[in-house]
Amino acid sequence: MRVLRRMAQLPAGDPERERLRAEVIEDHMPFARHIAQRYGGRGGAAEDFVQVAYVGLVKAVDNFDPEHGTGFPGYATPMIIGEIKRYFRDATWDVHVPRRMQELSGALRKATDILTSELGREPTLAELAAHLQADPEEVVEAMDAANVYTTASLDHPVGPGEEQTASLADFLGQEDSRFEAVINRQVLTEQVAALGDRDKRILLMRYFRGMTQAEIGAELGVSQMQVSRLLTRILRDLRTGFEPAPEEE
């Protein structure tokens, strides 16, 4: 944070500012890569997602305001994730289709799985349309759109020469939920550090000491209603670090 503050004080084009900017970007590249690895198995080359994450990181460094009160990881995380999601939405289809069809195509796959489980059979077109609250014609278009997104069968054999005894499924990893926990913990740590002393004390009493709002009020010399309002405001402030960055049209 000290480097970012120093950088913000220097004018654009200053050589020292550019050096500090490069330093911040390099220091946070492993953080951006960790985020990208959560999406690398969802289509497209994994390295492509990493490069897109770096783009989001650079944008975060260039737009971060140290005086805003939010720590840099808390600011950068939703921006990096937003950049990756835009890339996944717009750049990983072999043929460009409207965003509405892309979204409906993704919902269609989930709806098919849900209805198949509930009905014990493949759902009909009418059942899919009713579940998705879409016209049957739109569902047909979404089915066609799904065909332009290149996928490989998990049963596809891989291996050298004729000894292709393994399939892609044998190399399929599982999403590690600890990546999400690490990122969320880092963001939350930065958010809590930015709180005032009284807000930190209230969080400590409520969530670490298990004190009731009435007990907290007695400790601080305020009413239970005031404690309730303070907790609502504190939690609202903490959630700001987890809000996704607005998408650019």
C-alpha positions as a Markdown table, in Angstrom:
| # | Residue | x | y | z |
|---|---|---|---|---|
| 1 | Met | 0.0 | 0.0 | 0.0 |
| 2 | Arg | 2.9 | 2.3 | 0.7 |
| 3 | Val | 4.2 | 1.9 | -2.8 |
| 4 | Leu | 0.8 | 2.6 | -4.3 |
| 5 | Arg | 0.4 | 5.8 | -2.2 |
| 6 | Arg | 3.9 | 6.9 | -3.4 |
| 7 | Met | 2.9 | 6.1 | -7.0 |
| 8 | Ala | -0.3 | 8.1 | -6.7 |
| 9 | Gln | 1.6 | 11.2 | -5.6 |
| 10 | Leu | 3.7 | 11.2 | -8.8 |
| 11 | Pro | 2.6 | 12.7 | -12.1 |
| 12 | Ala | 1.8 | 10.6 | -15.1 |
| 13 | Gly | 4.9 | 9.9 | -17.2 |
| 14 | Asp | 7.3 | 10.3 | -14.3 |
| 15 | Pro | 10.0 | 7.5 | -14.6 |
| 16 | Glu | 9.8 | 6.8 | -10.9 |
| 17 | Arg | 6.0 | 6.3 | -11.1 |
| 18 | Glu | 6.5 | 3.9 | -14.0 |
| 19 | Arg | 9.0 | 1.9 | -12.0 |
| 20 | Leu | 6.7 | 1.7 | -9.0 |
| 21 | Arg | 3.8 | 0.7 | -11.3 |
| 22 | Ala | 5.9 | -2.2 | -12.7 |
| 23 | Glu | 6.9 | -3.2 | -9.2 |
| 24 | Val | 3.3 | -3.4 | -8.0 |
| 25 | Ile | 2.2 | -5.4 | -11.1 |
| 26 | Glu | 5.0 | -7.9 | -10.7 |
| 27 | Asp | 4.4 | -8.3 | -7.0 |
| 28 | His | 0.7 | -9.1 | -7.6 |
| 29 | Met | 1.0 | -11.4 | -10.6 |
| 30 | Pro | 1.0 | -14.6 | -8.5 |
| 31 | Phe | -2.2 | -13.4 | -6.9 |
| 32 | Ala | -3.8 | -12.8 | -10.4 |
| 33 | Arg | -2.6 | -16.2 | -11.6 |
| 34 | His | -4.3 | -17.9 | -8.6 |
| 35 | Ile | -7.6 | -16.3 | -9.6 |
| 36 | Ala | -7.2 | -17.3 | -13.2 |
| 37 | Gln | -6.5 | -20.9 | -12.3 |
| 38 | Arg | -10.0 | -21.2 | -11.0 |
| 39 | Tyr | -11.3 | -20.6 | -14.6 |
| 40 | Gly | -8.6 | -22.3 | -16.7 |
| 41 | Gly | -10.5 | -25.6 | -16.9 |
| 42 | Arg | -13.7 | -24.1 | -18.3 |
| 43 | Gly | -12.6 | -23.8 | -21.9 |
| 44 | Gly | -9.8 | -22.1 | -23.7 |
| 45 | Ala | -6.1 | -22.5 | -23.0 |
| 46 | Ala | -5.3 | -22.0 | -19.3 |
| 47 | Glu | -2.5 | -19.5 | -20.1 |
| 48 | Asp | -5.1 | -17.3 | -22.0 |
| 49 | Phe | -7.0 | -16.9 | -18.7 |
| 50 | Val | -3.8 | -16.0 | -16.9 |
| 51 | Gln | -3.0 | -13.3 | -19.5 |
| 52 | Val | -6.5 | -11.9 | -19.2 |
| 53 | Ala | -6.1 | -11.9 | -15.4 |
| 54 | Tyr | -2.9 | -9.9 | -15.8 |
| 55 | Val | -4.9 | -7.3 | -18.0 |
| 56 | Gly | -7.4 | -7.0 | -15.1 |
| 57 | Leu | -4.5 | -6.5 | -12.7 |
| 58 | Val | -2.9 | -3.8 | -14.8 |
| 59 | Lys | -6.3 | -2.0 | -15.0 |
| 60 | Ala | -6.6 | -2.3 | -11.2 |
| 61 | Val | -3.2 | -0.8 | -10.6 |
| 62 | Asp | -3.9 | 2.1 | -13.0 |
| 63 | Asn | -7.3 | 2.9 | -11.5 |
| 64 | Phe | -6.7 | 2.2 | -7.8 |
| 65 | Asp | -7.1 | 5.2 | -5.5 |
| 66 | Pro | -5.3 | 4.7 | -2.1 |
| 67 | Glu | -7.5 | 7.3 | -0.5 |
| 68 | His | -10.7 | 5.4 | -1.2 |
| 69 | Gly | -10.2 | 3.3 | 1.9 |
| 70 | Thr | -10.3 | -0.2 | 0.3 |
| 71 | Gly | -7.1 | -2.3 | 0.3 |
| 72 | Phe | -5.7 | -3.1 | -3.1 |
| 73 | Pro | -6.5 | -6.9 | -3.1 |
| 74 | Gly | -10.1 | -6.0 | -2.2 |
| 75 | Tyr | -10.2 | -3.6 | -5.2 |
| 76 | Ala | -8.3 | -5.7 | -7.7 |
| 77 | Thr | -10.1 | -9.1 | -7.1 |
| 78 | Pro | -13.5 | -8.2 | -8.6 |
| 79 | Met | -11.8 | -6.3 | -11.4 |
| 80 | Ile | -9.7 | -9.3 | -12.3 |
| 81 | Ile | -12.7 | -11.7 | -12.1 |
| 82 | Gly | -14.8 | -9.4 | -14.2 |
| 83 | Glu | -12.1 | -9.3 | -16.9 |
| 84 | Ile | -11.9 | -13.1 | -17.0 |
| 85 | Lys | -15.7 | -13.5 | -17.1 |
| 86 | Arg | -15.9 | -11.0 | -20.0 |
| 87 | Tyr | -13.2 | -12.9 | -21.8 |
| 88 | Phe | -14.9 | -16.3 | -21.2 |
| 89 | Arg | -18.2 | -14.8 | -22.4 |
| 90 | Asp | -17.0 | -13.0 | -25.5 |
| 91 | Ala | -13.8 | -14.6 | -26.7 |
| 92 | Thr | -14.0 | -18.4 | -26.1 |
| 93 | Trp | -16.7 | -19.1 | -28.7 |
| 94 | Asp | -15.6 | -20.3 | -32.2 |
| 95 | Val | -18.4 | -18.3 | -33.8 |
| 96 | His | -19.7 | -15.1 | -32.2 |
| 97 | Val | -23.3 | -15.4 | -31.1 |
| 98 | Pro | -25.4 | -12.7 | -29.2 |
| 99 | Arg | -24.9 | -12.5 | -25.5 |
| 100 | Arg | -28.5 | -13.5 | -24.9 |
| 101 | Met | -28.0 | -16.8 | -26.7 |
| 102 | Gln | -24.7 | -17.4 | -24.9 |
| 103 | Glu | -26.4 | -16.9 | -21.5 |
| 104 | Leu | -29.4 | -19.0 | -22.5 |
| 105 | Ser | -27.1 | -21.7 | -23.8 |
| 106 | Gly | -25.4 | -22.0 | -20.5 |
| 107 | Ala | -28.7 | -22.0 | -18.6 |
| 108 | Leu | -30.0 | -24.7 | -21.0 |
| 109 | Arg | -27.3 | -27.1 | -20.0 |
| 110 | Lys | -28.1 | -26.7 | -16.3 |
| 111 | Ala | -31.9 | -26.9 | -17.0 |
| 112 | Thr | -31.4 | -30.1 | -18.9 |
| 113 | Asp | -29.5 | -31.7 | -16.0 |
| 114 | Ile | -32.0 | -30.6 | -13.4 |
| 115 | Leu | -35.1 | -31.7 | -15.4 |
| 116 | Thr | -33.4 | -35.0 | -16.3 |
| 117 | Ser | -32.8 | -35.7 | -12.6 |
| 118 | Glu | -36.4 | -34.7 | -11.6 |
| 119 | Leu | -38.2 | -36.5 | -14.5 |
| 120 | Gly | -36.0 | -39.5 | -14.8 |
| 121 | Arg | -35.8 | -38.9 | -18.6 |
| 122 | Glu | -34.7 | -36.3 | -21.1 |
| 123 | Pro | -36.9 | -33.2 | -20.9 |
| 124 | Thr | -39.0 | -32.1 | -23.9 |
| 125 | Leu | -38.6 | -28.8 | -25.7 |
| 126 | Ala | -41.7 | -27.5 | -24.1 |
| 127 | Glu | -40.5 | -28.5 | -20.6 |
| 128 | Leu | -37.2 | -26.8 | -21.1 |
| 129 | Ala | -38.9 | -23.7 | -22.4 |
| 130 | Ala | -41.2 | -23.6 | -19.4 |
| 131 | His | -38.3 | -24.1 | -17.0 |
| 132 | Leu | -36.2 | -21.3 | -18.6 |
| 133 | Gln | -39.2 | -19.0 | -19.1 |
| 134 | Ala | -38.3 | -18.7 | -22.7 |
| 135 | Asp | -40.0 | -19.2 | -26.1 |
| 136 | Pro | -39.4 | -22.7 | -27.6 |
| 137 | Glu | -37.9 | -21.0 | -30.6 |
| 138 | Glu | -35.3 | -19.3 | -28.3 |
| 139 | Val | -34.5 | -22.7 | -26.8 |
| 140 | Val | -33.9 | -24.2 | -30.3 |
| 141 | Glu | -31.6 | -21.2 | -31.1 |
| 142 | Ala | -29.7 | -21.8 | -27.8 |
| 143 | Met | -29.2 | -25.4 | -28.7 |
| 144 | Asp | -27.7 | -24.4 | -32.1 |
| 145 | Ala | -25.5 | -21.8 | -30.4 |
| 146 | Ala | -24.1 | -24.4 | -28.0 |
| 147 | Asn | -22.8 | -26.3 | -31.1 |
| 148 | Val | -20.5 | -23.5 | -32.1 |
| 149 | Tyr | -18.6 | -23.7 | -28.8 |
| 150 | Thr | -15.8 | -26.2 | -29.3 |
| 151 | Thr | -15.6 | -29.0 | -26.7 |
| 152 | Ala | -13.8 | -32.3 | -26.5 |
| 153 | Ser | -15.2 | -35.5 | -25.2 |
| 154 | Leu | -13.8 | -36.6 | -21.9 |
| 155 | Asp | -13.6 | -40.1 | -23.4 |
| 156 | His | -11.2 | -38.8 | -26.1 |
| 157 | Pro | -8.1 | -41.1 | -25.9 |
| 158 | Val | -4.8 | -39.5 | -25.3 |
| 159 | Gly | -1.3 | -40.9 | -25.3 |
| 160 | Pro | 1.7 | -41.4 | -27.5 |
| 161 | Gly | 1.4 | -43.5 | -30.7 |
| 162 | Glu | -1.0 | -46.4 | -30.6 |
| 163 | Glu | -0.8 | -46.8 | -26.8 |
| 164 | Gln | -3.7 | -44.4 | -26.2 |
| 165 | Thr | -5.1 | -46.2 | -23.2 |
| 166 | Ala | -5.9 | -43.1 | -21.1 |
| 167 | Ser | -8.7 | -40.6 | -21.7 |
| 168 | Leu | -9.1 | -36.9 | -21.0 |
| 169 | Ala | -11.3 | -37.8 | -18.0 |
| 170 | Asp | -8.3 | -39.5 | -16.4 |
| 171 | Phe | -6.5 | -36.1 | -16.2 |
| 172 | Leu | -9.4 | -34.0 | -15.1 |
| 173 | Gly | -8.8 | -32.3 | -11.8 |
| 174 | Gln | -11.2 | -31.0 | -9.4 |
| 175 | Glu | -11.9 | -27.4 | -8.3 |
| 176 | Asp | -10.0 | -26.7 | -5.1 |
| 177 | Ser | -12.4 | -24.7 | -2.9 |
| 178 | Arg | -9.3 | -23.5 | -0.9 |
| 179 | Phe | -8.4 | -21.1 | -3.7 |
| 180 | Glu | -11.7 | -19.3 | -3.1 |
| 181 | Ala | -11.1 | -19.3 | 0.6 |
| 182 | Val | -7.6 | -17.8 | 0.2 |
| 183 | Ile | -8.8 | -15.0 | -2.0 |
| 184 | Asn | -11.9 | -14.2 | 0.2 |
| 185 | Arg | -9.8 | -14.2 | 3.3 |
| 186 | Gln | -7.3 | -11.8 | 1.7 |
| 187 | Val | -10.1 | -9.5 | 0.6 |
| 188 | Leu | -11.8 | -9.6 | 4.0 |
| 189 | Thr | -8.5 | -9.0 | 5.8 |
| 190 | Glu | -8.0 | -5.8 | 3.8 |
| 191 | Gln | -11.6 | -4.7 | 4.4 |
| 192 | Val | -11.4 | -5.2 | 8.1 |
| 193 | Ala | -8.0 | -3.4 | 8.3 |
| 194 | Ala | -9.6 | -0.3 | 6.8 |
| 195 | Leu | -12.3 | -0.1 | 9.5 |
| 196 | Gly | -12.2 | 2.3 | 12.4 |
| 197 | Asp | -11.2 | 1.2 | 15.9 |
| 198 | Arg | -14.7 | 1.1 | 17.2 |
| 199 | Asp | -16.0 | -0.9 | 14.2 |
| 200 | Lys | -13.2 | -3.4 | 14.7 |
| 201 | Arg | -14.1 | -3.6 | 18.4 |
| 202 | Ile | -17.7 | -4.3 | 17.6 |
| 203 | Leu | -16.8 | -7.1 | 15.2 |
| 204 | Leu | -14.5 | -8.6 | 17.8 |
| 205 | Met | -17.2 | -8.6 | 20.5 |
| 206 | Arg | -20.0 | -9.9 | 18.3 |
| 207 | Tyr | -18.3 | -12.6 | 16.2 |
| 208 | Phe | -15.3 | -13.6 | 18.3 |
| 209 | Arg | -16.5 | -13.2 | 21.8 |
| 210 | Gly | -20.1 | -14.1 | 21.0 |
| 211 | Met | -21.6 | -11.2 | 22.9 |
| 212 | Thr | -25.2 | -10.2 | 22.3 |
| 213 | Gln | -26.1 | -6.7 | 20.9 |
| 214 | Ala | -27.4 | -5.8 | 24.3 |
| 215 | Glu | -24.1 | -6.7 | 25.9 |
| 216 | Ile | -22.2 | -4.8 | 23.3 |
| 217 | Gly | -24.4 | -1.8 | 23.8 |
| 218 | Ala | -23.7 | -1.9 | 27.6 |
| 219 | Glu | -20.0 | -2.1 | 26.9 |
| 220 | Leu | -20.0 | 0.9 | 24.6 |
| 221 | Gly | -22.6 | 2.9 | 26.4 |
| 222 | Val | -25.2 | 2.9 | 23.5 |
| 223 | Ser | -28.6 | 1.3 | 22.9 |
| 224 | Gln | -29.1 | -2.1 | 21.4 |
| 225 | Met | -30.8 | -0.4 | 18.4 |
| 226 | Gln | -27.7 | 1.6 | 17.8 |
| 227 | Val | -25.5 | -1.5 | 17.9 |
| 228 | Ser | -27.8 | -3.2 | 15.4 |
| 229 | Arg | -27.5 | -0.2 | 13.0 |
| 230 | Leu | -23.7 | -0.1 | 13.5 |
| 231 | Leu | -23.4 | -3.8 | 12.7 |
| 232 | Thr | -25.6 | -3.4 | 9.6 |
| 233 | Arg | -23.4 | -0.6 | 8.3 |
| 234 | Ile | -20.2 | -2.4 | 9.1 |
| 235 | Leu | -21.2 | -5.6 | 7.3 |
| 236 | Arg | -22.4 | -3.5 | 4.3 |
| 237 | Asp | -19.0 | -1.8 | 4.1 |
| 238 | Leu | -17.2 | -5.2 | 4.3 |
| 239 | Arg | -19.3 | -6.6 | 1.4 |
| 240 | Thr | -18.2 | -3.8 | -1.0 |
| 241 | Gly | -14.9 | -5.7 | -1.5 |
| 242 | Phe | -16.8 | -8.7 | -2.9 |
| 243 | Glu | -18.9 | -6.9 | -5.4 |
| 244 | Pro | -18.1 | -7.6 | -9.0 |
| 245 | Ala | -16.7 | -4.8 | -11.1 |
| 246 | Pro | -19.2 | -3.3 | -13.5 |
| 247 | Glu | -19.0 | -4.7 | -17.0 |
| 248 | Glu | -18.0 | -2.5 | -19.9 |
| 249 | Glu | -20.3 | -2.7 | -22.9 |
